[in-house]
Amino acid sequence: QVPFVESGGGLAQPGGSLRLSCAASGFDFSRYALGWERQAAGKERELVAGITIGGDSTSYAPSVKGRFTISRDDAKRTVYLRMSSLEPEDAAVYYCDAGSPYEDSDYWGQGIQVTVSS
């Protein structure tokens, strides 16, 4: 069973917006902190955004702060990444992930492509 199904990627113009979604199954979603990572071609994977269990706190990489928003809906078992004011440098494969201090396993999505180009 695939732990995450990602959607919402694709092509956006510079300055445009996209919303990524990551729907989870097969684990106790509400007991996990969630995050989004990305990996651009030829670059190392980097953490983009994170949200705590319960959603009380979020964190962002400096490069996306003020432009990206992470959120979670535990009832829908889904984590979102709203991306605005997109820049060509945001083009990458984006991955959602889940980790918990209460559980032994971590989970990752399979990745979804985001392209930013005019």
N, C-alpha and C positions, 0 to 999 in steps of 0.2 A: 504494500500500500504506500503510495506516495504521500509523504506528510504534508506537503504544500502544493497547491495549484496556483500559479501566478498568472495574472492577466493585467491588461491595460498598457502594455508597452507598445512601441512602434515608433513612428516618425513624427517629430514635432519641429516646428520652425524656431529659430532663435527668438527668445522672448515669449514663447508659447508655454503651454501647460500640459501636463499629463497626470493621471492618477493611477498608480500601481495598486493592485490588490493581491493579497496572498491569503487564500482560504486553506485552513488547516483541517486535518483529520487524523485520527489514530492516536492522539495523545491529549492529556488534560491541558488544553490551551490556556485556561485562566491561571495556571500555576507557573507560567513561563513569562519571562521578560522577552521582548521581541526586538528585532532590529532589521535594518536594511544595509546591505553592503553592495559595493559595485566594483567591477573590474573592467577597466578600459584596455584596449588592445595594447600590449607591450608594457603594461603597468601592473603593479601589485594591487591585490584586492585591498579596498579600504572600507572602513566603517563609515556609513553615511549618517545614520540616525538610529536612535534606540529609544525604547519606551519601557517603563518598569511594569511589573505585575500590578494590575489595578489601574494603570495609566496615569498615576499621579505625577510622574516626572518624565521628561523627555530630554534628549541630548542630541546635538548635531555636530557634524564636522564643520570647521570654520568656513570651508568653501561653499557650504550649502545653507548655512544659518541665515534665517530671514527669507529664504526662498522655498525651502522644503518643509513639510509638516508631516510628522508621523502620528498615526492614531490607531486605536484598536477598538474592536467591537467584540467583546467576549461572547455575547449571545449569538453572533454570526460566526464566531471563531475565525475572524478575519483581521488582518493588519493591513493598513493602507500607508501609502506614501504619496502625498500630494506634492507635485513638483511644479513650481512656477518660475517665471523669468528664466527659462532654460537657456543654457549657454552651450556652445559646441563642446566645451570641455566636460559637460555632463553626459555625453554619449558613452555608454558602457553597457555591460550586462549587469543587471541588478538582481540581487539575491535576497530573499527574506530568510531570517534565521530565528531560532528560539533556543533559549537556555534557561536553566532553573537551578536555584540552590537546593531545591527540594527533590529533584529527580536526577536519575543517573544519565539520561540520554539528552543530547542536543539534536536539533533538527535544522535542515537547510532546504530551501527551495532549489529547483533545477535551474533557475536563472531566466531572465526575460530581457530581451534586447531593447534598449532605448537609443534611438538615433536622433541627433539634433542637427538639422541642416536646412538651408534655404534652397 
